[in-house]
Amino acid sequence: RLRAVRMAVAGLAVAATAGWWGYFGYIYYAGYKQFAVVQVFITSDHPEVAFDANLKAWQANPYDSYIRHQFSLSLTTLVNRYMDRVMLEPGAADEAYRISASASPWAPGVRIARLQYLLNSGQSQGGEFTTLLDEEKRIHTLQPGVWLMDAFAAVAIGDHMRAAAAISRGLRLKWTTDWQRGELERLARMIAPEEKGT
């Protein structure tokens, strides 16, 4: 009789384990089926497809760190592409950042995307922006996006010496993309006449 009880308990444990792995196998498949769409469309002319797929991937599998990490980056790409046509609900960008930061709190891409949102939404003088930018300038010195955000913030408050220093740092990095280089050069042209006069 004791042996029968042990066999029943062992059978239940095996069934529970199989069910557990079956569940996680299913949500992994469902999440990555959508996440594959993100990978295809994130750099295309249709970032709205990438964001929608990222949202569905996260809803299917909220445990996966890659899916969560990409979430705020997908939203930032969408907003950058359609800035004049995208209206975010209050707190939407904060929630996207929270989701991404739960997977990669120190990932430079996630943090730079947050800085960009704060800058674009007029919060570049707030404590969160200042603290985050100071940390990034100390930790991720080889990330061109850090210096681009610093340059934008400095130009916004008229600190052209700080902007010039940030532009110079960003332009010297070998990982600076063509788009980042173009933005840094545009900012340099904006402050050039003022520098000559000082």
Solvent accessible surface area in square Angstrom, and as a share of the most:
residue,aa,sasa,rsa
1,R,246,0.90
2,L,114,0.57
3,R,181,0.66
4,A,64,0.50
5,V,81,0.47
6,R,157,0.57
7,M,123,0.55
8,A,59,0.46
9,V,91,0.52
10,A,53,0.41
11,G,40,0.38
12,L,128,0.64
13,A,55,0.43
14,V,105,0.60
15,A,60,0.47
16,A,68,0.53
17,T,73,0.43
18,A,64,0.50
19,G,46,0.44
20,W,149,0.52
21,W,169,0.59
22,G,45,0.43
23,Y,108,0.41
24,F,56,0.23
25,G,40,0.38
26,Y,144,0.55
27,I,11,0.06
28,Y,125,0.48
29,Y,136,0.52
30,A,20,0.16
31,G,0,0.00
32,Y,58,0.22
33,K,123,0.52
34,Q,53,0.23
35,F,13,0.06
36,A,55,0.42
37,V,51,0.29
38,V,1,0.00
39,Q,103,0.46
40,V,100,0.58
41,F,64,0.27
42,I,33,0.17
43,T,123,0.72
44,S,44,0.29
45,D,92,0.48
46,H,90,0.40
47,P,1,0.01
48,E,67,0.30
49,V,53,0.31
50,A,0,0.00
51,F,38,0.16
52,D,64,0.33
53,A,3,0.02
54,N,0,0.00
55,L,54,0.27
56,K,95,0.40
57,A,0,0.00
58,W,60,0.21
59,Q,115,0.51
60,A,32,0.25
61,N,7,0.04
62,P,53,0.33
63,Y,128,0.49
64,D,21,0.11
65,S,51,0.33
66,Y,151,0.57
67,I,0,0.00
68,R,44,0.16
69,H,51,0.23
70,Q,31,0.14
71,F,11,0.04
72,S,8,0.05
73,L,38,0.19
74,S,0,0.00
75,L,13,0.07
76,T,26,0.15
77,T,44,0.25
78,L,20,0.10
79,V,30,0.17
80,N,64,0.33
81,R,113,0.41
82,Y,33,0.12
83,M,105,0.47
84,D,131,0.68
85,R,172,0.63
86,V,36,0.21
87,M,180,0.81
88,L,62,0.31
89,E,137,0.61
90,P,139,0.87
91,G,41,0.39
92,A,35,0.27
93,A,10,0.08
94,D,66,0.34
95,E,73,0.33
96,A,2,0.01
97,Y,42,0.16
98,R,130,0.47
99,I,4,0.02
100,S,0,0.00
101,A,21,0.16
102,S,63,0.41
103,A,26,0.20
104,S,25,0.16
105,P,69,0.43
106,W,138,0.48
107,A,19,0.15
108,P,33,0.21
109,G,34,0.32
110,V,0,0.00
111,R,11,0.04
112,I,25,0.13
113,A,8,0.06
114,R,21,0.08
115,L,0,0.00
116,Q,28,0.13
117,Y,62,0.24
118,L,1,0.01
119,L,29,0.15
120,N,76,0.39
121,S,51,0.33
122,G,68,0.65
123,Q,78,0.35
124,S,15,0.10
125,Q,119,0.53
126,G,34,0.32
127,G,55,0.53
128,E,79,0.35
129,F,4,0.02
130,T,66,0.38
131,T,77,0.45
132,L,13,0.07
133,L,5,0.03
134,D,69,0.36
135,E,39,0.18
136,E,0,0.00
137,K,57,0.24
138,R,165,0.60
139,I,81,0.41
140,H,32,0.14
141,T,45,0.26
142,L,104,0.52
143,Q,66,0.29
144,P,8,0.05
145,G,5,0.05
146,V,0,0.00
147,W,13,0.04
148,L,3,0.01
149,M,7,0.03
150,D,3,0.02
151,A,0,0.00
152,F,46,0.19
153,A,3,0.02
154,A,0,0.00
155,V,28,0.16
156,A,72,0.56
157,I,90,0.46
158,G,48,0.46
159,D,54,0.28
160,H,41,0.18
161,M,168,0.75
162,R,69,0.25
163,A,0,0.00
164,A,29,0.22
165,A,60,0.47
166,A,1,0.01
167,I,8,0.04
168,S,45,0.29
169,R,92,0.33
170,G,0,0.00
171,L,51,0.25
172,R,165,0.60
173,L,23,0.12
174,K,166,0.70
175,W,142,0.50
176,T,13,0.07
177,T,72,0.42
178,D,128,0.66
179,W,152,0.53
180,Q,31,0.14
181,R,79,0.29
182,G,33,0.32
183,E,30,0.14
184,L,0,0.00
185,E,73,0.33
186,R,97,0.35
187,L,2,0.01
188,A,33,0.26
189,R,157,0.57
190,M,97,0.43
191,I,3,0.02
192,A,34,0.26
193,P,89,0.56
194,E,94,0.42
195,E,75,0.34
196,K,171,0.72
197,G,70,0.67
198,T,150,0.87
